[in-house]
Amino acid sequence: MAGKKPPARDYSALALVPVAPAPSEVVTQPPAAGASKRGVRTDAVQVTLYVSDDFRAAINVYAAEHRIKPHDCYIEALEAWAKNHHIAPAVRVK
C-alpha cells in the first residue's frame, strides 16, 4: 500500500550564492581563534588562494627541488606582484 507523496518543496524564495571565489581572487580571513597556541603568528592574517591542482603540484615539485617551502614561493610571487604594482607595505610578517 503506497502512501501519499510529500508536497513538493518550493525553493523559489532562495537566492543562489557563489560557493567559491574565482581562481584569481584572494580571500582574506581573520586568524583562527587560539591561533597563537598553535604557533601561528598573531600579527599575520590568513589568506586563502585558489589555484589549479596542476599549479599546486608544480609549485610543490619546484619547492622540493630547491629545498624551500611552497609557502615561500607564493610569498615571493606576491612580493614581486606588489613591487610591480607599486604597493609599499611588506608582504612578509617580521
PyMOL Python script that loads the backbone (N, CA, C, O; Angstrom):
from pymol import cmd

cmd.read_pdbstr("""\
ATOM      1  N   MET A   1       0.843  -1.159   0.000  1.00  0.00           N
ATOM      2  CA  MET A   1       0.000   0.000   0.000  1.00  0.00           C
ATOM      3  C   MET A   1       0.898   1.235   0.000  1.00  0.00           C
ATOM      4  O   MET A   1       1.682   1.427   0.929  1.00  0.00           O
ATOM      5  N   ALA A   2       0.795   2.048  -1.002  1.00  0.00           N
ATOM      6  CA  ALA A   2       1.633   3.233  -1.149  1.00  0.00           C
ATOM      7  C   ALA A   2       1.006   4.404  -0.425  1.00  0.00           C
ATOM      8  O   ALA A   2      -0.203   4.621  -0.507  1.00  0.00           O
ATOM      9  N   GLY A   3       1.838   5.168   0.291  1.00  0.00           N
ATOM     10  CA  GLY A   3       1.355   6.348   0.995  1.00  0.00           C
ATOM     11  C   GLY A   3       1.302   7.559   0.070  1.00  0.00           C
ATOM     12  O   GLY A   3       1.691   7.483  -1.095  1.00  0.00           O
ATOM     13  N   LYS A   4       0.825   8.654   0.598  1.00  0.00           N
ATOM     14  CA  LYS A   4       0.761   9.880  -0.187  1.00  0.00           C
ATOM     15  C   LYS A   4       2.165  10.418  -0.431  1.00  0.00           C
ATOM     16  O   LYS A   4       3.062  10.247   0.395  1.00  0.00           O
ATOM     17  N   LYS A   5       2.340  11.068  -1.571  1.00  0.00           N
ATOM     18  CA  LYS A   5       3.606  11.720  -1.864  1.00  0.00           C
ATOM     19  C   LYS A   5       3.709  12.980  -1.015  1.00  0.00           C
ATOM     20  O   LYS A   5       2.709  13.673  -0.824  1.00  0.00           O
ATOM     21  N   PRO A   6       4.878  13.285  -0.509  1.00  0.00           N
ATOM     22  CA  PRO A   6       5.017  14.526   0.257  1.00  0.00           C
ATOM     23  C   PRO A   6       4.843  15.721  -0.686  1.00  0.00           C
ATOM     24  O   PRO A   6       5.110  15.613  -1.883  1.00  0.00           O
ATOM     25  N   PRO A   7       4.401  16.848  -0.149  1.00  0.00           N
ATOM     26  CA  PRO A   7       4.211  18.020  -1.015  1.00  0.00           C
ATOM     27  C   PRO A   7       5.553  18.456  -1.612  1.00  0.00           C
ATOM     28  O   PRO A   7       6.606  18.316  -0.990  1.00  0.00           O
ATOM     29  N   ALA A   8       5.482  18.980  -2.821  1.00  0.00           N
ATOM     30  CA  ALA A   8       6.696  19.446  -3.495  1.00  0.00           C
ATOM     31  C   ALA A   8       7.270  20.639  -2.733  1.00  0.00           C
ATOM     32  O   ALA A   8       6.531  21.485  -2.231  1.00  0.00           O
ATOM     33  N   ARG A   9       8.581  20.690  -2.658  1.00  0.00           N
ATOM     34  CA  ARG A   9       9.235  21.796  -1.967  1.00  0.00           C
ATOM     35  C   ARG A   9       9.356  22.973  -2.919  1.00  0.00           C
ATOM     36  O   ARG A   9       9.592  22.801  -4.114  1.00  0.00           O
ATOM     37  N   ASP A  10       9.190  24.176  -2.370  1.00  0.00           N
ATOM     38  CA  ASP A  10       9.284  25.394  -3.175  1.00  0.00           C
ATOM     39  C   ASP A  10      10.559  26.138  -2.792  1.00  0.00           C
ATOM     40  O   ASP A  10      10.679  26.653  -1.681  1.00  0.00           O
ATOM     41  N   TYR A  11      11.509  26.187  -3.726  1.00  0.00           N
ATOM     42  CA  TYR A  11      12.779  26.849  -3.487  1.00  0.00           C
ATOM     43  C   TYR A  11      12.856  28.212  -4.179  1.00  0.00           C
ATOM     44  O   TYR A  11      13.942  28.783  -4.276  1.00  0.00           O
ATOM     45  N   SER A  12      11.748  28.736  -4.654  1.00  0.00           N
ATOM     46  CA  SER A  12      11.763  29.973  -5.420  1.00  0.00           C
ATOM     47  C   SER A  12      12.199  31.179  -4.585  1.00  0.00           C
ATOM     48  O   SER A  12      12.684  32.162  -5.146  1.00  0.00           O
ATOM     49  N   ALA A  13      12.041  31.128  -3.273  1.00  0.00           N
ATOM     50  CA  ALA A  13      12.417  32.261  -2.428  1.00  0.00           C
ATOM     51  C   ALA A  13      13.907  32.272  -2.090  1.00  0.00           C
ATOM     52  O   ALA A  13      14.398  33.249  -1.525  1.00  0.00           O
ATOM     53  N   LEU A  14      14.626  31.217  -2.422  1.00  0.00           N
ATOM     54  CA  LEU A  14      16.051  31.143  -2.108  1.00  0.00           C
ATOM     55  C   LEU A  14      16.880  31.797  -3.204  1.00  0.00           C
ATOM     56  O   LEU A  14      16.529  31.739  -4.382  1.00  0.00           O
ATOM     57  N   ALA A  15      17.976  32.414  -2.806  1.00  0.00           N
ATOM     58  CA  ALA A  15      18.896  33.028  -3.767  1.00  0.00           C
ATOM     59  C   ALA A  15      20.169  32.187  -3.826  1.00  0.00           C
ATOM     60  O   ALA A  15      20.627  31.671  -2.807  1.00  0.00           O
ATOM     61  N   LEU A  16      20.732  32.055  -5.012  1.00  0.00           N
ATOM     62  CA  LEU A  16      21.974  31.324  -5.170  1.00  0.00           C
ATOM     63  C   LEU A  16      23.139  32.224  -4.794  1.00  0.00           C
ATOM     64  O   LEU A  16      23.177  33.397  -5.167  1.00  0.00           O
ATOM     65  N   VAL A  17      24.077  31.671  -4.061  1.00  0.00           N
ATOM     66  CA  VAL A  17      25.263  32.398  -3.640  1.00  0.00           C
ATOM     67  C   VAL A  17      26.469  31.637  -4.158  1.00  0.00           C
ATOM     68  O   VAL A  17      26.508  30.412  -4.042  1.00  0.00           O
ATOM     69  N   PRO A  18      27.464  32.326  -4.731  1.00  0.00           N
ATOM     70  CA  PRO A  18      28.658  31.615  -5.208  1.00  0.00           C
ATOM     71  C   PRO A  18      29.322  30.847  -4.066  1.00  0.00           C
ATOM     72  O   PRO A  18      29.439  31.363  -2.954  1.00  0.00           O
ATOM     73  N   VAL A  19      29.749  29.633  -4.335  1.00  0.00           N
ATOM     74  CA  VAL A  19      30.365  28.787  -3.318  1.00  0.00           C
ATOM     75  C   VAL A  19      31.824  29.160  -3.112  1.00  0.00           C
ATOM     76  O   VAL A  19      32.277  29.258  -1.972  1.00  0.00           O
ATOM     77  N   ALA A  20      32.560  29.369  -4.184  1.00  0.00           N
ATOM     78  CA  ALA A  20      33.975  29.696  -4.077  1.00  0.00           C
ATOM     79  C   ALA A  20      34.296  30.849  -5.014  1.00  0.00           C
ATOM     80  O   ALA A  20      33.703  30.967  -6.086  1.00  0.00           O
ATOM     81  N   PRO A  21      35.247  31.711  -4.607  1.00  0.00           N
ATOM     82  CA  PRO A  21      35.621  32.800  -5.488  1.00  0.00           C
ATOM     83  C   PRO A  21      36.364  32.294  -6.718  1.00  0.00           C
ATOM     84  O   PRO A  21      36.842  31.160  -6.749  1.00  0.00           O
ATOM     85  N   ALA A  22      36.451  33.144  -7.718  1.00  0.00           N
ATOM     86  CA  ALA A  22      37.178  32.790  -8.935  1.00  0.00           C
ATOM     87  C   ALA A  22      38.638  32.494  -8.584  1.00  0.00           C
ATOM     88  O   ALA A  22      39.145  33.014  -7.590  1.00  0.00           O
ATOM     89  N   PRO A  23      39.320  31.668  -9.382  1.00  0.00           N
ATOM     90  CA  PRO A  23      40.701  31.300  -9.064  1.00  0.00           C
ATOM     91  C   PRO A  23      41.653  32.473  -8.901  1.00  0.00           C
ATOM     92  O   PRO A  23      42.647  32.342  -8.188  1.00  0.00           O
ATOM     93  N   SER A  24      41.396  33.603  -9.525  1.00  0.00           N
ATOM     94  CA  SER A  24      42.322  34.721  -9.446  1.00  0.00           C
ATOM     95  C   SER A  24      42.072  35.614  -8.230  1.00  0.00           C
ATOM     96  O   SER A  24      42.860  36.522  -7.966  1.00  0.00           O
ATOM     97  N   GLU A  25      41.002  35.376  -7.495  1.00  0.00           N
ATOM     98  CA  GLU A  25      40.699  36.204  -6.347  1.00  0.00           C
ATOM     99  C   GLU A  25      41.408  35.692  -5.107  1.00  0.00           C
ATOM    100  O   GLU A  25      41.575  34.485  -4.931  1.00  0.00           O
ATOM    101  N   VAL A  26      41.822  36.609  -4.251  1.00  0.00           N
ATOM    102  CA  VAL A  26      42.434  36.261  -2.987  1.00  0.00           C
ATOM    103  C   VAL A  26      41.440  36.633  -1.896  1.00  0.00           C
ATOM    104  O   VAL A  26      40.941  37.758  -1.873  1.00  0.00           O
ATOM    105  N   VAL A  27      41.152  35.718  -1.007  1.00  0.00           N
ATOM    106  CA  VAL A  27      40.200  35.942   0.063  1.00  0.00           C
ATOM    107  C   VAL A  27      40.969  35.988   1.378  1.00  0.00           C
ATOM    108  O   VAL A  27      41.715  35.063   1.696  1.00  0.00           O
ATOM    109  N   THR A  28      40.789  37.058   2.139  1.00  0.00           N
ATOM    110  CA  THR A  28      41.461  37.150   3.430  1.00  0.00           C
ATOM    111  C   THR A  28      40.487  36.735   4.520  1.00  0.00           C
ATOM    112  O   THR A  28      39.287  36.995   4.437  1.00  0.00           O
ATOM    113  N   GLN A  29      41.024  36.093   5.530  1.00  0.00           N
ATOM    114  CA  GLN A  29      40.215  35.651   6.654  1.00  0.00           C
ATOM    115  C   GLN A  29      40.945  36.025   7.929  1.00  0.00           C
ATOM    116  O   GLN A  29      42.176  36.020   7.959  1.00  0.00           O
ATOM    117  N   PRO A  30      40.209  36.349   8.984  1.00  0.00           N
ATOM    118  CA  PRO A  30      40.882  36.633  10.247  1.00  0.00           C
ATOM    119  C   PRO A  30      41.522  35.357  10.783  1.00  0.00           C
ATOM    120  O   PRO A  30      41.066  34.256  10.476  1.00  0.00           O
ATOM    121  N   PRO A  31      42.576  35.501  11.583  1.00  0.00           N
ATOM    122  CA  PRO A  31      43.207  34.313  12.153  1.00  0.00           C
ATOM    123  C   PRO A  31      42.208  33.505  12.981  1.00  0.00           C
ATOM    124  O   PRO A  31      41.295  34.063  13.591  1.00  0.00           O
ATOM    125  N   ALA A  32      42.391  32.210  12.993  1.00  0.00           N
ATOM    126  CA  ALA A  32      41.502  31.338  13.760  1.00  0.00           C
ATOM    127  C   ALA A  32      41.655  31.616  15.246  1.00  0.00           C
ATOM    128  O   ALA A  32      42.720  32.030  15.704  1.00  0.00           O
ATOM    129  N   ALA A  33      40.581  31.386  15.998  1.00  0.00           N
ATOM    130  CA  ALA A  33      40.642  31.574  17.440  1.00  0.00           C
ATOM    131  C   ALA A  33      41.683  30.627  18.017  1.00  0.00           C
ATOM    132  O   ALA A  33      41.728  29.448  17.663  1.00  0.00           O
ATOM    133  N   GLY A  34      42.510  31.144  18.897  1.00  0.00           N
ATOM    134  CA  GLY A  34      43.547  30.315  19.502  1.00  0.00           C
ATOM    135  C   GLY A  34      44.731  30.072  18.586  1.00  0.00           C
ATOM    136  O   GLY A  34      45.500  29.135  18.802  1.00  0.00           O
ATOM    137  N   ALA A  35      44.886  30.904  17.566  1.00  0.00           N
ATOM    138  CA  ALA A  35      45.961  30.693  16.598  1.00  0.00           C
ATOM    139  C   ALA A  35      47.327  30.742  17.263  1.00  0.00           C
ATOM    140  O   ALA A  35      48.230  30.005  16.867  1.00  0.00           O
ATOM    141  N   SER A  36      47.493  31.594  18.264  1.00  0.00           N
ATOM    142  CA  SER A  36      48.801  31.706  18.901  1.00  0.00           C
ATOM    143  C   SER A  36      49.185  30.430  19.637  1.00  0.00           C
ATOM    144  O   SER A  36      50.374  30.162  19.812  1.00  0.00           O
ATOM    145  N   LYS A  37      48.212  29.637  20.073  1.00  0.00           N
ATOM    146  CA  LYS A  37      48.503  28.380  20.758  1.00  0.00           C
ATOM    147  C   LYS A  37      49.109  27.350  19.814  1.00  0.00           C
ATOM    148  O   LYS A  37      49.822  26.446  20.250  1.00  0.00           O
ATOM    149  N   ARG A  38      48.824  27.488  18.503  1.00  0.00           N
ATOM    150  CA  ARG A  38      49.345  26.539  17.525  1.00  0.00           C
ATOM    151  C   ARG A  38      50.666  27.007  16.928  1.00  0.00           C
ATOM    152  O   ARG A  38      51.227  26.332  16.065  1.00  0.00           O
ATOM    153  N   GLY A  39      51.163  28.140  17.371  1.00  0.00           N
ATOM    154  CA  GLY A  39      52.417  28.638  16.852  1.00  0.00           C
ATOM    155  C   GLY A  39      52.274  29.557  15.658  1.00  0.00           C
ATOM    156  O   GLY A  39      53.283  29.978  15.092  1.00  0.00           O
ATOM    157  N   VAL A  40      51.048  29.886  15.251  1.00  0.00           N
ATOM    158  CA  VAL A  40      50.834  30.802  14.144  1.00  0.00           C
ATOM    159  C   VAL A  40      51.010  32.220  14.683  1.00  0.00           C
ATOM    160  O   VAL A  40      50.538  32.540  15.774  1.00  0.00           O
ATOM    161  N   ARG A  41      51.684  33.056  13.919  1.00  0.00           N
ATOM    162  CA  ARG A  41      51.926  34.430  14.358  1.00  0.00           C
ATOM    163  C   ARG A  41      50.605  35.169  14.490  1.00  0.00           C
ATOM    164  O   ARG A  41      49.759  35.110  13.597  1.00  0.00           O
ATOM    165  N   THR A  42      50.432  35.859  15.599  1.00  0.00           N
ATOM    166  CA  THR A  42      49.177  36.566  15.818  1.00  0.00           C
ATOM    167  C   THR A  42      49.092  37.858  15.020  1.00  0.00           C
ATOM    168  O   THR A  42      47.997  38.390  14.837  1.00  0.00           O
ATOM    169  N   ASP A  43      50.227  38.381  14.534  1.00  0.00           N
ATOM    170  CA  ASP A  43      50.189  39.610  13.750  1.00  0.00           C
ATOM    171  C   ASP A  43      50.054  39.321  12.250  1.00  0.00           C
ATOM    172  O   ASP A  43      50.080  40.249  11.440  1.00  0.00           O
ATOM    173  N   ALA A  44      49.915  38.078  11.883  1.00  0.00           N
ATOM    174  CA  ALA A  44      49.732  37.688  10.478  1.00  0.00           C
ATOM    175  C   ALA A  44      48.245  37.489  10.192  1.00  0.00           C
ATOM    176  O   ALA A  44      47.469  37.158  11.089  1.00  0.00           O
ATOM    177  N   VAL A  45      47.863  37.693   8.943  1.00  0.00           N
ATOM    178  CA  VAL A  45      46.489  37.476   8.506  1.00  0.00           C
ATOM    179  C   VAL A  45      46.492  36.287   7.552  1.00  0.00           C
ATOM    180  O   VAL A  45      47.296  36.232   6.621  1.00  0.00           O
ATOM    181  N   GLN A  46      45.604  35.349   7.782  1.00  0.00           N
ATOM    182  CA  GLN A  46      45.499  34.167   6.929  1.00  0.00           C
ATOM    183  C   GLN A  46      44.842  34.553   5.609  1.00  0.00           C
ATOM    184  O   GLN A  46      43.846  35.276   5.592  1.00  0.00           O
ATOM    185  N   VAL A  47      45.409  34.064   4.498  1.00  0.00           N
ATOM    186  CA  VAL A  47      44.880  34.336   3.169  1.00  0.00           C
ATOM    187  C   VAL A  47      44.676  33.004   2.462  1.00  0.00           C
ATOM    188  O   VAL A  47      45.550  32.138   2.503  1.00  0.00           O
ATOM    189  N   THR A  48      43.540  32.837   1.820  1.00  0.00           N
ATOM    190  CA  THR A  48      43.264  31.631   1.049  1.00  0.00           C
ATOM    191  C   THR A  48      43.419  31.968  -0.419  1.00  0.00           C
ATOM    192  O   THR A  48      42.848  32.946  -0.903  1.00  0.00           O
ATOM    193  N   LEU A  49      44.187  31.162  -1.127  1.00  0.00           N
ATOM    194  CA  LEU A  49      44.440  31.379  -2.548  1.00  0.00           C
ATOM    195  C   LEU A  49      43.985  30.143  -3.298  1.00  0.00           C
ATOM    196  O   LEU A  49      44.433  29.037  -2.997  1.00  0.00           O
ATOM    197  N   TYR A  50      43.103  30.311  -4.270  1.00  0.00           N
ATOM    198  CA  TYR A  50      42.584  29.190  -5.042  1.00  0.00           C
ATOM    199  C   TYR A  50      43.376  29.062  -6.339  1.00  0.00           C
ATOM    200  O   TYR A  50      43.346  29.959  -7.182  1.00  0.00           O
ATOM    201  N   VAL A  51      44.081  27.948  -6.496  1.00  0.00           N
ATOM    202  CA  VAL A  51      44.869  27.677  -7.705  1.00  0.00           C
ATOM    203  C   VAL A  51      44.502  26.292  -8.224  1.00  0.00           C
ATOM    204  O   VAL A  51      43.896  25.490  -7.513  1.00  0.00           O
ATOM    205  N   SER A  52      44.875  26.025  -9.465  1.00  0.00           N
ATOM    206  CA  SER A  52      44.586  24.704 -10.023  1.00  0.00           C
ATOM    207  C   SER A  52      45.462  23.654  -9.347  1.00  0.00           C
ATOM    208  O   SER A  52      46.524  23.970  -8.812  1.00  0.00           O
ATOM    209  N   ASP A  53      45.014  22.424  -9.377  1.00  0.00           N
ATOM    210  CA  ASP A  53      45.767  21.340  -8.771  1.00  0.00           C
ATOM    211  C   ASP A  53      47.104  21.139  -9.486  1.00  0.00           C
ATOM    212  O   ASP A  53      48.103  20.817  -8.844  1.00  0.00           O
ATOM    213  N   ASP A  54      47.132  21.324 -10.806  1.00  0.00           N
ATOM    214  CA  ASP A  54      48.383  21.194 -11.555  1.00  0.00           C
ATOM    215  C   ASP A  54      49.396  22.251 -11.128  1.00  0.00           C
ATOM    216  O   ASP A  54      50.583  21.957 -10.988  1.00  0.00           O
ATOM    217  N   PHE A  55      48.923  23.488 -10.922  1.00  0.00           N
ATOM    218  CA  PHE A  55      49.821  24.558 -10.480  1.00  0.00           C
ATOM    219  C   PHE A  55      50.361  24.251  -9.091  1.00  0.00           C
ATOM    220  O   PHE A  55      51.557  24.392  -8.839  1.00  0.00           O
ATOM    221  N   ARG A  56      49.476  23.831  -8.191  1.00  0.00           N
ATOM    222  CA  ARG A  56      49.903  23.484  -6.835  1.00  0.00           C
ATOM    223  C   ARG A  56      50.961  22.397  -6.863  1.00  0.00           C
ATOM    224  O   ARG A  56      51.955  22.471  -6.141  1.00  0.00           O
ATOM    225  N   ALA A  57      50.747  21.381  -7.701  1.00  0.00           N
ATOM    226  CA  ALA A  57      51.707  20.285  -7.796  1.00  0.00           C
ATOM    227  C   ALA A  57      53.042  20.781  -8.348  1.00  0.00           C
ATOM    228  O   ALA A  57      54.102  20.365  -7.881  1.00  0.00           O
ATOM    229  N   ALA A  58      52.990  21.672  -9.343  1.00  0.00           N
ATOM    230  CA  ALA A  58      54.227  22.209  -9.923  1.00  0.00           C
ATOM    231  C   ALA A  58      54.998  23.028  -8.894  1.00  0.00           C
ATOM    232  O   ALA A  58      56.224  22.942  -8.829  1.00  0.00           O
ATOM    233  N   ILE A  59      54.294  23.819  -8.092  1.00  0.00           N
ATOM    234  CA  ILE A  59      54.957  24.598  -7.033  1.00  0.00           C
ATOM    235  C   ILE A  59      55.579  23.661  -6.008  1.00  0.00           C
ATOM    236  O   ILE A  59      56.695  23.901  -5.547  1.00  0.00           O
ATOM    237  N   ASN A  60      54.868  22.593  -5.647  1.00  0.00           N
ATOM    238  CA  ASN A  60      55.416  21.637  -4.681  1.00  0.00           C
ATOM    239  C   ASN A  60      56.678  20.967  -5.212  1.00  0.00           C
ATOM    240  O   ASN A  60      57.633  20.775  -4.459  1.00  0.00           O
ATOM    241  N   VAL A  61      56.698  20.609  -6.491  1.00  0.00           N
ATOM    242  CA  VAL A  61      57.879  19.988  -7.096  1.00  0.00           C
ATOM    243  C   VAL A  61      59.034  20.988  -7.108  1.00  0.00           C
ATOM    244  O   VAL A  61      60.155  20.654  -6.726  1.00  0.00           O
ATOM    245  N   TYR A  62      58.753  22.221  -7.551  1.00  0.00           N
ATOM    246  CA  TYR A  62      59.783  23.264  -7.591  1.00  0.00           C
ATOM    247  C   TYR A  62      60.369  23.489  -6.199  1.00  0.00           C
ATOM    248  O   TYR A  62      61.586  23.554  -6.029  1.00  0.00           O
ATOM    249  N   ALA A  63      59.489  23.607  -5.208  1.00  0.00           N
ATOM    250  CA  ALA A  63      59.935  23.851  -3.838  1.00  0.00           C
ATOM    251  C   ALA A  63      60.793  22.695  -3.321  1.00  0.00           C
ATOM    252  O   ALA A  63      61.809  22.923  -2.664  1.00  0.00           O
ATOM    253  N   ALA A  64      60.393  21.469  -3.613  1.00  0.00           N
ATOM    254  CA  ALA A  64      61.172  20.312  -3.167  1.00  0.00           C
ATOM    255  C   ALA A  64      62.549  20.286  -3.834  1.00  0.00           C
ATOM    256  O   ALA A  64      63.552  19.995  -3.183  1.00  0.00           O
ATOM    257  N   GLU A  65      62.592  20.592  -5.134  1.00  0.00           N
ATOM    258  CA  GLU A  65      63.872  20.591  -5.859  1.00  0.00           C
ATOM    259  C   GLU A  65      64.819  21.674  -5.340  1.00  0.00           C
ATOM    260  O   GLU A  65      66.036  21.490  -5.351  1.00  0.00           O
ATOM    261  N   HIS A  66      64.266  22.802  -4.885  1.00  0.00           N
ATOM    262  CA  HIS A  66      65.094  23.911  -4.405  1.00  0.00           C
ATOM    263  C   HIS A  66      65.195  23.946  -2.881  1.00  0.00           C
ATOM    264  O   HIS A  66      65.774  24.868  -2.306  1.00  0.00           O
ATOM    265  N   ARG A  67      64.626  22.935  -2.240  1.00  0.00           N
ATOM    266  CA  ARG A  67      64.658  22.790  -0.783  1.00  0.00           C
ATOM    267  C   ARG A  67      64.155  24.039  -0.070  1.00  0.00           C
ATOM    268  O   ARG A  67      64.785  24.556   0.852  1.00  0.00           O
ATOM    269  N   ILE A  68      63.000  24.503  -0.529  1.00  0.00           N
ATOM    270  CA  ILE A  68      62.306  25.615   0.110  1.00  0.00           C
ATOM    271  C   ILE A  68      60.860  25.193   0.340  1.00  0.00           C
ATOM    272  O   ILE A  68      60.423  24.156  -0.159  1.00  0.00           O
ATOM    273  N   LYS A  69      60.137  25.980   1.080  1.00  0.00           N
ATOM    274  CA  LYS A  69      58.732  25.676   1.337  1.00  0.00           C
ATOM    275  C   LYS A  69      57.863  26.257   0.227  1.00  0.00           C
ATOM    276  O   LYS A  69      58.159  27.340  -0.277  1.00  0.00           O
ATOM    277  N   PRO A  70      56.786  25.553  -0.167  1.00  0.00           N
ATOM    278  CA  PRO A  70      55.871  26.113  -1.164  1.00  0.00           C
ATOM    279  C   PRO A  70      55.333  27.479  -0.737  1.00  0.00           C
ATOM    280  O   PRO A  70      55.096  28.346  -1.578  1.00  0.00           O
ATOM    281  N   HIS A  71      55.141  27.667   0.565  1.00  0.00           N
ATOM    282  CA  HIS A  71      54.667  28.945   1.095  1.00  0.00           C
ATOM    283  C   HIS A  71      55.584  30.080   0.643  1.00  0.00           C
ATOM    284  O   HIS A  71      55.107  31.158   0.291  1.00  0.00           O
ATOM    285  N   ASP A  72      56.909  29.842   0.649  1.00  0.00           N
ATOM    286  CA  ASP A  72      57.851  30.881   0.236  1.00  0.00           C
ATOM    287  C   ASP A  72      57.707  31.221  -1.246  1.00  0.00           C
ATOM    288  O   ASP A  72      57.909  32.370  -1.638  1.00  0.00           O
ATOM    289  N   CYS A  73      57.363  30.244  -2.061  1.00  0.00           N
ATOM    290  CA  CYS A  73      57.128  30.511  -3.490  1.00  0.00           C
ATOM    291  C   CYS A  73      55.950  31.458  -3.657  1.00  0.00           C
ATOM    292  O   CYS A  73      56.017  32.410  -4.434  1.00  0.00           O
ATOM    293  N   TYR A  74      54.879  31.200  -2.934  1.00  0.00           N
ATOM    294  CA  TYR A  74      53.702  32.057  -3.018  1.00  0.00           C
ATOM    295  C   TYR A  74      54.011  33.467  -2.494  1.00  0.00           C
ATOM    296  O   TYR A  74      53.589  34.456  -3.093  1.00  0.00           O
ATOM    297  N   ILE A  75      54.738  33.557  -1.395  1.00  0.00           N
ATOM    298  CA  ILE A  75      55.077  34.858  -0.821  1.00  0.00           C
ATOM    299  C   ILE A  75      55.960  35.643  -1.781  1.00  0.00           C
ATOM    300  O   ILE A  75      55.752  36.841  -1.974  1.00  0.00           O
ATOM    301  N   GLU A  76      56.950  34.978  -2.389  1.00  0.00           N
ATOM    302  CA  GLU A  76      57.820  35.663  -3.352  1.00  0.00           C
ATOM    303  C   GLU A  76      57.018  36.176  -4.549  1.00  0.00           C
ATOM    304  O   GLU A  76      57.288  37.264  -5.058  1.00  0.00           O
ATOM    305  N   ALA A  77      56.046  35.402  -4.993  1.00  0.00           N
ATOM    306  CA  ALA A  77      55.201  35.839  -6.107  1.00  0.00           C
ATOM    307  C   ALA A  77      54.376  37.060  -5.708  1.00  0.00           C
ATOM    308  O   ALA A  77      54.233  37.994  -6.497  1.00  0.00           O
ATOM    309  N   LEU A  78      53.830  37.062  -4.488  1.00  0.00           N
ATOM    310  CA  LEU A  78      53.066  38.212  -4.009  1.00  0.00           C
ATOM    311  C   LEU A  78      53.960  39.442  -3.862  1.00  0.00           C
ATOM    312  O   LEU A  78      53.545  40.557  -4.179  1.00  0.00           O
ATOM    313  N   GLU A  79      55.188  39.237  -3.382  1.00  0.00           N
ATOM    314  CA  GLU A  79      56.117  40.359  -3.243  1.00  0.00           C
ATOM    315  C   GLU A  79      56.453  40.967  -4.609  1.00  0.00           C
ATOM    316  O   GLU A  79      56.488  42.189  -4.754  1.00  0.00           O
ATOM    317  N   ALA A  80      56.699  40.115  -5.608  1.00  0.00           N
ATOM    318  CA  ALA A  80      57.010  40.600  -6.958  1.00  0.00           C
ATOM    319  C   ALA A  80      55.813  41.348  -7.545  1.00  0.00           C
ATOM    320  O   ALA A  80      55.984  42.393  -8.173  1.00  0.00           O
ATOM    321  N   TRP A  81      54.607  40.821  -7.347  1.00  0.00           N
ATOM    322  CA  TRP A  81      53.401  41.476  -7.853  1.00  0.00           C
ATOM    323  C   TRP A  81      53.212  42.836  -7.177  1.00  0.00           C
ATOM    324  O   TRP A  81      52.910  43.826  -7.845  1.00  0.00           O
ATOM    325  N   ALA A  82      53.388  42.884  -5.860  1.00  0.00           N
ATOM    326  CA  ALA A  82      53.217  44.136  -5.118  1.00  0.00           C
ATOM    327  C   ALA A  82      54.240  45.175  -5.578  1.00  0.00           C
ATOM    328  O   ALA A  82      53.902  46.348  -5.742  1.00  0.00           O
ATOM    329  N   LYS A  83      55.481  44.752  -5.785  1.00  0.00           N
ATOM    330  CA  LYS A  83      56.513  45.680  -6.251  1.00  0.00           C
ATOM    331  C   LYS A  83      56.168  46.212  -7.640  1.00  0.00           C
ATOM    332  O   LYS A  83      56.323  47.403  -7.907  1.00  0.00           O
ATOM    333  N   ASN A  84      55.706  45.340  -8.513  1.00  0.00           N
ATOM    334  CA  ASN A  84      55.336  45.720  -9.879  1.00  0.00           C
ATOM    335  C   ASN A  84      54.161  46.708  -9.905  1.00  0.00           C
ATOM    336  O   ASN A  84      54.055  47.532 -10.814  1.00  0.00           O
ATOM    337  N   HIS A  85      53.292  46.618  -8.911  1.00  0.00           N
ATOM    338  CA  HIS A  85      52.110  47.487  -8.846  1.00  0.00           C
ATOM    339  C   HIS A  85      52.291  48.626  -7.836  1.00  0.00           C
ATOM    340  O   HIS A  85      51.319  49.280  -7.457  1.00  0.00           O
ATOM    341  N   HIS A  86      53.523  48.861  -7.406  1.00  0.00           N
ATOM    342  CA  HIS A  86      53.873  49.968  -6.509  1.00  0.00           C
ATOM    343  C   HIS A  86      53.092  49.922  -5.202  1.00  0.00           C
ATOM    344  O   HIS A  86      52.601  50.944  -4.724  1.00  0.00           O
ATOM    345  N   ILE A  87      52.984  48.737  -4.636  1.00  0.00           N
ATOM    346  CA  ILE A  87      52.325  48.571  -3.339  1.00  0.00           C
ATOM    347  C   ILE A  87      53.442  48.470  -2.291  1.00  0.00           C
ATOM    348  O   ILE A  87      54.234  47.529  -2.310  1.00  0.00           O
ATOM    349  N   ALA A  88      53.495  49.440  -1.387  1.00  0.00           N
ATOM    350  CA  ALA A  88      54.635  49.592  -0.488  1.00  0.00           C
ATOM    351  C   ALA A  88      54.658  48.663   0.726  1.00  0.00           C
ATOM    352  O   ALA A  88      55.735  48.184   1.080  1.00  0.00           O
ATOM    353  N   PRO A  89      53.536  48.383   1.379  1.00  0.00           N
ATOM    354  CA  PRO A  89      53.634  47.583   2.617  1.00  0.00           C
ATOM    355  C   PRO A  89      54.255  46.206   2.366  1.00  0.00           C
ATOM    356  O   PRO A  89      54.077  45.600   1.309  1.00  0.00           O
ATOM    357  N   ALA A  90      54.979  45.745   3.362  1.00  0.00           N
ATOM    358  CA  ALA A  90      55.647  44.439   3.257  1.00  0.00           C
ATOM    359  C   ALA A  90      54.617  43.322   3.232  1.00  0.00           C
ATOM    360  O   ALA A  90      53.575  43.399   3.884  1.00  0.00           O
ATOM    361  N   VAL A  91      54.929  42.281   2.466  1.00  0.00           N
ATOM    362  CA  VAL A  91      54.065  41.100   2.402  1.00  0.00           C
ATOM    363  C   VAL A  91      54.341  40.188   3.578  1.00  0.00           C
ATOM    364  O   VAL A  91      53.415  39.706   4.230  1.00  0.00           O
ATOM    365  N   ARG A  92      55.621  39.949   3.851  1.00  0.00           N
ATOM    366  CA  ARG A  92      56.011  39.044   4.944  1.00  0.00           C
ATOM    367  C   ARG A  92      55.822  39.715   6.295  1.00  0.00           C
ATOM    368  O   ARG A  92      56.043  40.917   6.443  1.00  0.00           O
ATOM    369  N   VAL A  93      55.410  38.924   7.275  1.00  0.00           N
ATOM    370  CA  VAL A  93      55.301  39.395   8.637  1.00  0.00           C
ATOM    371  C   VAL A  93      56.660  39.208   9.286  1.00  0.00           C
ATOM    372  O   VAL A  93      57.235  38.120   9.236  1.00  0.00           O
ATOM    373  N   LYS A  94      57.166  40.252   9.888  1.00  0.00           N
ATOM    374  CA  LYS A  94      58.508  40.196  10.507  1.00  0.00           C
ATOM    375  C   LYS A  94      58.430  39.602  11.887  1.00  0.00           C
ATOM    376  O   LYS A  94      59.451  39.474  12.563  1.00  0.00           O
TER     377      LYS A  94
END
""", "prot")
cmd.dss("prot")
cmd.show_as("cartoon", "prot")
cmd.util.cbc("prot")
cmd.orient("prot")
